[in-house]
Amino acid sequence: MANLLTHSWFIALLAAILIGAVLSAVHHAEVIAHKTGEPFGTLVLSISVTIIEVSLVISMMLSGHEGSEFIARDAVFATVMIVVNGVIGLCILIGGLKHHEMSFRNEGTNSALSVLTALATFILVMPLVTVSTPGPDFTKSQLAFAGIASFALYAAFLFFQTISHRDYYLPKAVHKKTDSSEHADKPSNLKTTVSTFLLLISLIAVVGLAELLSPAIEAGVQAAGAPKTIVGIAVALLVLMPEGYAAVRAARANRLQSSLNLALGSALASIGLSIPTVAAIAIFFNLPLSLGISNLNMVLMYLSFFIGGLTLAIGRTTMLQGVVHLIIFFEYLFLSLVP
């Protein structure tokens, strides 16, 4: 009994430290974002978290535990569903409660969603329809090509977002009037450098704590008799906490453009950076890797993209759209428990 109580207190302590690391990561990311401006600021947090998430996935793959061949698939799919429905839905709902209606540049968000749809199809759906191998798997050559294509498409998106059409991802003038942080003095180079270092430390702490908490989560999932995919969802939720919290804060400040840049950028980086790396590791070390999702998850994913396209079509949002996305997110969570 004493050991159980001590173990429970240890888990509670890790969870409290995790929340502190999330708040720290968000603070330092906002300092860097204020220094660099949009859309570079939102890229900092999304790419940083994705790089560390890749390290976590690879370490779990190399461990060779049962089900390790599905870790990359579960992590990527969970990230897409959490971002497109959970994070975006929560941002629209919370922002709508405070500001009634919010606006954004639909040129950039629609472009990001189209790239995300293509990437998700390449990686999560194509393995189901190829005939060179049985089951939801790629051959090594197919996996290599899918990884290269994903990285090339993500690199093209980054060029579009940061160089050729950067204005598509900048807030509208009306947002600048309502965001007082736009008028604050930019942080010094020293403060930005310190924040960059502390951001990396905070993100490493977030992922490290998520990995420490994952055995407790897995034990709870097994005790409840739930599917193993729930473990991947729980870990993805923990890893995405900094991005999600930063996106919600931006929406509350009537900066939905920043929220969408951060949310969609996170999902794009999750596929465009993680899959090429994971594919290369799997090929080099001859590790099993299964990427194809189930028919149920495919329906949920394309429903999310369809509703997301409607949400982002006109450049304005209300609370109703946030509710729709959140209901789809809860449907995804429920069907993950009861497939």
C-alpha positions, 0 to 999 in steps of 0.5 A, a space after each residue: 500500500 505504501 509503495 502504491 501511494 509513493 508511486 502515485 505521488 511520484 506520478 503526480 510530481 512528474 505531471 506537475 513538473 510537466 505542466 511547468 515545462 509546458 508553460 516555460 516552453 510557451 513563454 520562451 517560444 512567444 519571446 522568440 516569436 515576438 523577435 522574429 515575427 510571423 510566420 517564423 515565430 510559430 515555426 520555432 515551436 512546431 519544428 522544435 517539438 517535432 524534432 524531439 518527438 521524432 527522437 522519442 519515436 525512433 528510440 521506441 522503435 529501436 527498443 524493439 518492444 511489441 507493437 513498435 512497428 506501429 508507433 510512427 503510424 499512431 503518433 502521426 495519425 494522432 497528431 493530425 487528429 489532435 491538431 485538425 480537430 482538437 487544437 483548432 476546434 478549441 481555439 475557435 471555440 474559446 476565441 469565439 466565446 470572447 470575440 464572437 467572430 474571428 478572421 484570418 487569411 484563408 489563402 495561407 490556411 487553405 494551402 497548408 490544409 491541402 499540403 497536409 491532406 496530400 502528406 497524410 494520404 501519401 503516408 497513411 493511406 497509400 500503404 493500404 492500396 499498394 499491391 507489392 506487399 501484403 497488408 498496410 506496408 510499403 516495400 523499402 523502395 516505396 518507403 524511401 520514395 514516400 519519405 523523399 516525397 514527404 520531405 520535398 512537399 514540406 520543404 516546398 510549403 516552407 518556401 511558400 510560407 516564409 519566402 514567396 508568399 509570406 504575406 498569406 500567413 501574416 495577421 490581418 490589420 484588424 488583428 494587429 489593432 486588437 493585439 497589444 503585444 504588437 506594440 511592445 518593444 522587441 526583446 534584445 538579442 541576448 534575451 532571445 538567445 537565452 529564450 532559445 536555449 531555455 526553449 530547447 531545455 523545456 521541450 526536452 523536459 516535456 518529451 522526457 517527462 512524457 516518456 517517463 509517464 508513458 509506462 504509467 499510461 500504458 499500465 492504466 490502458 492495459 488495466 482498463 482493457 483499452 486498445 494499445 493505440 490509446 497509449 500513442 494518443 496519450 503520449 501525442 497529447 502530452 507532447 503537443 501540450 506546448 503547441 496547443 496551449 500557445 495556440 489557445 492563448 493566441 486565439 484568446 488574444 484574437 490572433 487566430 492567424 497565429 493559432 492556425 499557423 501553429 496548429 497546421 504547421 505542427 501537423 505538417 512538420 509531424 509528417 514532413 520531418 518525422 516520416 523521412 527520418 523514421 523511414 531512413 532509420 527503418 531502412 538502415 536498421 532493417 526495422 519493421 514499419 507499418 504505416 497504413 491506418 484502418 478503414 475507420 480511421 481513414 473515414 475520420 481523417 477525411 471527414 476532418 479534412 472535409 470539415 476543415 476545408 469548409 471551416 477555413 474556406 471563408 476566412 472567418 470563424 464562429 463558435 459553431 465551427 469550433 463545436 463541430 471540430 471538437 465533436 469530431 475529436 471526441 468521436 475519434 477518442 471514443 472510437 479509439 476506445 471502442 473501435 
